[in-house]
Amino acid sequence: MTPPATPPEQARQTVRRVLDAARAAGRTTLTAPEGRALATAYGIPTPAEGVAATADEAAALARDIGFPVACKIVSPDITHKTEAGGVRTGLGTPDAVRDAFAAVTSAARAYAPHARVEGVQIQRMVPPGSHEVIVGAVTDPTFGKLVAFGLGGVLVEVLRDVTFRLAPATTADARSMLDGIKAAAVLRGVRGTPPADREALAAVITAVSQLAADFAEIAEIDLNPVFAGPNGVLAADIRVLLGAPPPPPRRRHTREEILASTDRLMRPRSVAVIGASNETGKIGNSVMRNLVDGGFPGDIHPVNPRADDILGRKAYASITDVPGDVDVAVFAIPARLVPAALEETGRKGVPNAVLIPSGFAETGERALQDRVAAIAEEHGVRLLGPNIYGYYSTWHDLCATFCTPYDIKGPVALTSQSGGIGMAILGFARATGTGVSAIVGLGNKSDLDEDDLLTWFGEDPHTECVAMHLEDLKDGRAFVEAARATVPRKPVVVLKAGRTAAGARAAGSHTGALAGDDAVYDDILRQAGVIRAPGLGDMLEYARALPVLPAPAGDNVVIITGAGGSGVLLSDAVADNGLRLMDIPPDLDAAFRRLIPPFGAAGNPVDITGGEPPATYEAAIRLGLEDPRVHALVLGYWHTVITPPMVFAELTARAVADFRARGITKPVVASLAGDTEVERASAHLFAHGVAAYPYTTETPVAVLGAKYRWARAAGLLRT
């Protein structure tokens, strides 16, 4: 039974006294009784227990508590009691308790001869039939306090079936965690095992998350195991680790401040190029040429004290000499000259500086980068970079970069932390004809980062999808906040590099050991509604396809194919991407059967066979589009002379266009198998609202799965 909740202020005072006492004693680990005191204060139920100083006291305490009991060593110097041999369980008699007392104290002294032993904890054993789970909290360098939940017990670090949420977590967050582990079905009861009390578990999760959030110095909390039965839960073992005081919080700009400065960055009326040059091959020359040749309609001011004229425009010795307001200063000078030029930029009142040069933190010059950031903050200048290729804002004919120009306008905004990835993005966009609203390099992220840009792109009417390559986040919570504001209106795709990196520090608890960087990113990005791409190609394909596909209204996916083999592979891909093949109702099944030959196959996939003429393809596709119970179509085409690739592409595009004109919009993706003609057919389909790919059954379904993940996060699917 869960005890009555302690009043919040009283609870915090109780915890504060315990933590202060531990700090005063020079300890970073709480003892089991201290952990129990924290749990009790926050309403976390624990088994009946007490601490004994002698074997006889232990036996007497066990009789009072009721057998069976467990004996656990109490020592502020022994973090993992089981490893030290400091735990005995299933003790059913006073003599067994006395023997266990002697055994655990002896084992503890052998394990850590200088450890302080404060007694032995006697704890009532939980009745059999409960599920063992872990509930914990950890302090993550990117996202701050997190709460964790998963399968517990001795195999927790082997199975690693755990999920994370930002702390403090809501009850809805906690319930989603119960369903977010692979073994979620176990908690619902299988093979005669009773289900866990979901509401009691959710209450423990929220309590642990609140405890961690309330006290900055709590580095980790570990409740393992928590025994979850049908009538409640009990936290049998509680470990709390204290850490160093958190660093000062990063300066946060308000949403209004971000939008005001970024609006002038992405839609400038005047750009100055500091280090502009007439010499071909210089970065300052390339930036000037891209701005001029790209047709930027605003003022372009070259800044160079050794030139009077650059590319036909008057040059100025200093940015302070430039007449009128300047929205963006693009720096194309060596790193060592940046601080002085940035001081002048600040005095001029320029709101944005784009730092192209390298030679900062990426080369070990952290102090120089910090100095530049401090100058910018003093003058209210937002910094993009340093160590970047620049940026493109195509709808405003702005190409502020020394790299290849790009001017195909479209709905996709792309950012990258790496210059090399940025150029891969550019090449992909050109090769596929993908229209972009912006391509932005972030580099070292001395100031502006993903959450700033995401805030802007979320409001930009020209942007329908945002795709971001990142190696890290400076402020994970700010990014989550920006993503949550954007996702209800447009998809956000993230490629997080470093998936296989181990955690940055050694963990002192099970929860800490489970909180590897990638596991945390995966769960928190999903919690924010972000679509995570597994690779660069996936990110680019998602970004290209998502604006093309309308949002689905429901989960019913139907495959229509001309080849049975493709149908099998497409079915596998549907399952791999978390989609659901529709159970075809009898009337719709009969309608499909009337269209296909007797040796074809209805059901789902619908196999019309490869020898059918174009009319059969078109009729089947139109039937799928017409029926309101079908929410998405996956098409599998097989190249034949009877229905050539472009014929298939044209009939499909025509059918989709006809239904969209009638207000019937469903996502349609296609896999085309055949000779090289299927490449042109796929391009035609893409241009007409069908995400089509040659030579692959995986990619079209993957982009459909990404669209579904966004639709779920945005709350667009009918239940």
Secondary structure by P-SEA (a helix, b strand, c coil): cccccccaaaaaaaaaaaaaaaaaaccccccaaaaaaaaaaaccccccccccccaaaaaaaaaaacccbbbbbbcccccccccccccccccccaaaaaaaaaaaaaaaaaacccccccbbbbbbbccccbbbbbbbbbbbccccbbbbbcccccccccccccccccccccaaaaaaaaacccccccccccccccccaaaaaaaaaaaaaaaaaacccccccccccbbbccccccccbbbbbbbcccccccccccaaaaaaaaaaaacccbbbbcccccccccaaaaaaaaaaaaccccbbbbbcccccccccbbbbcccccccccccbbbbcccccaaaaaaaaaaaacccbbbbcccccccccaaaaaaaaaaaaaaaccccccccccbbbbccccccccccccccccccbbbbbccaaaaaaaaaaaaaacbbbcccccccccccccaaaaaaaaaacccccbbbbbbcccccaaaaaaaaaaccccbbbbbbcccccccccccccccccccccaaaaaaaaaaaabbbbbccaaaaaaaaacccccccccccbbbbbbccaaaaaaaaaaaaaaccccccccaaaaaaaaacccccccccccccccccccaaaaaaaaaaaaacccccbbbbbbbbcccccaaaaaaaaaaaaaaaaaacbbbbbbbccccccaaaaaaaaaaaaccccccccccaaaaaaaaaaaaaaaaccccc
